[in-house]
Amino acid sequence: MAKYKTKSERDYMSRVADLGCICCGQPAELHHPRKHTGLGLRSSHFDVIPLCPNHHRLGKVSVHLGKAQFERTFGTEKELLKKVKKGLVEKEKMEDFFSDISNNTPNSGQFDEL
């Protein structure tokens, strides 16, 4: 894994962090799952999970300090990655929806006859 992030990686990671913690919705930092990456290596920057500090590294039920309990409570990293990808798709749909609405704002008086 390259040390420096590309613009597309930074943009993606920012969108993931904006989702908030996958467990509680609080502001998030990003967790890189280490499955099949070897000791000291991170997964791709496109495979990150948004977690608040408590669920990431500080709490008793966190992915780093209490992984077994964390996975029993919230799901495996693989399951959470799927939720993240789905959440990004849903967020994009909502942003498109609201963008369409704002671009088609009715003219003043358009609904006066209703």
Secondary structure, DSSP 4 states (H G I P E B T S, - for coil): --SSPPHHHHHHHHHHHHT--TTT-S--EEE---TTT-TT----TTS-EEE-HIIIIISTTSTTT-HHHHHHHH--HHHHHHHHHHHHHHHHHHHHHHHHHHHTPPPTTTTTT-
